[in-house]
Amino acid sequence: MPKPGLTLAPEIYAAALDDSPYFRFYERSPVTRLLLDTIPRYLRDGASVLDLGCGNAIGACHLVASGARNLTYVGIDADPAVCQWARKVLDSLPSAELRGRIVTQTLEEYLAAPVSPFDLILSSWAFRSCVDVRRPQTHDAISRAIADLLAPDGVLLVGDSFIAAGATSEEIGRIHRHHMRLVGERGTGHPIFPPELIAALFERAGLDRVECLDVPALPLGQFLRIPHDRFCLQVFRRRGDTAR
């Protein structure tokens, strides 16, 4: 029996949800449910959080909805327009739960400067736009730099869509066209980063994978004949005694 739809609190989400096709069925999204089920297990009061490829900072809304208080949040994104939207979203959230800032930079620009470590790093729907799968010579350095931003016992949550094995060429075409209608080039202009490659990179960087969760990427996937359109959320932890 399918689970009932989520109810996203308007006092938390109103500034982030617009009338775009992407958000039309957001409350029914298996990915939204997955994030709201998973984040609370790794979040604590007073935690510092880095959101990679934050977009409009809807990840900050998820953090507040997860119930933690006194969070310090930094979101980074290379798109100046979406960063302006993200700042309005942050301003709309209760300061007792979350305070933070938005940085308009690429991931590589952000990693080039010294920063304090974070208790939690989040990347949702954004890893492929932050790390170019077509530049394998950069992958190990970037993944290690991300891992090095974690405090001891810190946690990294990385989730992005992928096409599962068994999809036909016709289904792959339908998947790309459907994502294009929803989010345009921002979501579809970057090649898919396979979940197994993400896992290998962060394990080589010294992190332990503690969860790997896989759900349909979009609501109505079966109805739209795109059952192989999936979203994989992986959770990695830095060991407290890991020497850097």
Buried (B, 14 or more C-beta within 10 A) or exposed (E): EEEEEBEBEEEBBEBBBEEEEBBEBBBBBBBBBBBBEBBBEBBEEEBBBBBBBBBBBBBBBBBBBBEBEEBBBBBBBBBEEBBEBBBEBBEBBEEEBBEBEBBBBBBBEBBEEEEEBBBBBBBBBBBBBBBBBEEEEEBEEBBBBBBBBBBEEBBBBBBBBBBBEEBEEEBBEBBBEBBEEBBEEBBBEBEBBBBEBBBBBBBEBBBEBEBBBBBBBBBEBEEBBBBBBBBBBBBBBBEEEBEE
